[in-house]
Amino acid sequence: MTLIQKVEEAINNIRPYLEADGGDVKVLDINQDNIVKIELLGACGSCPMSTMTLKAGVEEAVKKAVPEINGVEAINITKPGDPQAKLPDTMI
C-alpha cells in the first residue's frame, strides 16, 4: 500500500463526521517532507472552525494511522476573522 493510499484510508475513517456537517476533504499531494496537502470541501472550506477540524481531526487521525506523516496542511483554510466564513447549518 502506498503512502497516499494509507492517508486516504485514514481520512475515510473520519469522513462520515466531516460529511455529517456538510464538509469533506480531498488529498492533493504528499511532499518530500511527508506533509499532506489537502483541500477542504463543502462547509469545511468556509467554516471558521476549519483550523480546529484540520488539526484536531484530520491531522490527528492521519498521523495516528500513518506515523511517517509529519503534518497536514489545507490549501484553502479559512483565516480567523474572514467575513466570508460561515457556520454550517448544524452548528447554528
PLY file of the C-alpha trace (Angstrom):
ply
format ascii 1.0
element vertex 92
property float x
property float y
property float z
element edge 91
property int vertex1
property int vertex2
end_header
0.00 0.00 0.00
1.39 3.41 -0.95
1.68 6.31 1.46
-1.12 8.21 -0.24
-3.37 5.14 -0.03
-2.68 4.89 3.72
-3.56 8.57 4.12
-6.77 8.14 2.10
-7.73 5.16 4.28
-7.15 7.19 7.45
-9.30 10.03 6.10
-12.02 7.58 5.07
-12.32 6.62 8.76
-13.26 10.20 9.73
-15.05 11.18 6.51
-18.56 10.38 7.90
-18.03 13.00 10.63
-16.99 15.62 8.09
-19.90 14.76 5.81
-22.34 14.98 8.73
-21.52 18.71 8.92
-21.71 19.18 5.14
-17.97 19.03 4.51
-15.26 16.78 3.17
-11.55 16.80 2.33
-9.60 15.88 -0.78
-5.98 14.69 -0.65
-3.95 16.60 -3.24
-0.33 15.66 -2.61
2.28 14.48 -0.13
5.52 16.45 -0.40
9.10 15.29 0.20
8.81 16.33 3.89
5.80 13.98 4.28
3.37 16.88 4.65
-0.05 16.05 3.25
-1.70 18.82 1.23
-5.49 18.71 1.31
-8.38 20.78 0.05
-11.29 21.44 2.38
-14.58 20.90 0.55
-18.18 21.93 1.16
-18.89 23.51 4.53
-15.32 22.79 5.68
-13.95 25.28 3.18
-15.81 28.25 4.68
-16.24 27.26 8.32
-14.46 29.32 10.98
-13.81 26.05 12.84
-11.86 24.62 9.89
-8.49 25.13 11.61
-9.62 23.06 14.57
-11.14 20.42 12.29
-7.89 20.24 10.35
-5.54 19.98 13.33
-7.62 18.10 15.91
-9.49 15.91 13.44
-7.84 15.30 10.11
-4.18 15.73 11.06
-4.55 13.75 14.29
-6.27 10.84 12.51
-3.74 10.77 9.67
-0.65 10.96 11.90
-2.03 8.26 14.21
-2.75 5.89 11.31
0.32 6.82 9.23
3.19 7.70 11.61
5.55 8.66 8.80
3.35 11.70 8.03
4.72 14.87 9.66
1.71 17.13 9.19
-1.38 18.07 7.22
-1.93 21.45 5.58
-5.01 22.77 3.81
-4.53 24.90 0.72
-7.79 26.78 1.31
-8.21 27.12 5.05
-10.46 29.87 6.38
-8.49 32.58 8.17
-9.72 33.80 11.58
-11.99 36.82 11.16
-12.75 36.03 7.49
-16.00 37.88 6.67
-16.86 35.13 4.15
-16.71 32.41 6.83
-19.99 30.93 7.92
-21.01 28.24 10.34
-22.52 25.04 8.95
-26.30 24.84 9.46
-25.84 22.06 12.02
-23.94 24.41 14.36
-26.44 27.29 14.38
0 1
1 2
2 3
3 4
4 5
5 6
6 7
7 8
8 9
9 10
10 11
11 12
12 13
13 14
14 15
15 16
16 17
17 18
18 19
19 20
20 21
21 22
22 23
23 24
24 25
25 26
26 27
27 28
28 29
29 30
30 31
31 32
32 33
33 34
34 35
35 36
36 37
37 38
38 39
39 40
40 41
41 42
42 43
43 44
44 45
45 46
46 47
47 48
48 49
49 50
50 51
51 52
52 53
53 54
54 55
55 56
56 57
57 58
58 59
59 60
60 61
61 62
62 63
63 64
64 65
65 66
66 67
67 68
68 69
69 70
70 71
71 72
72 73
73 74
74 75
75 76
76 77
77 78
78 79
79 80
80 81
81 82
82 83
83 84
84 85
85 86
86 87
87 88
88 89
89 90
90 91
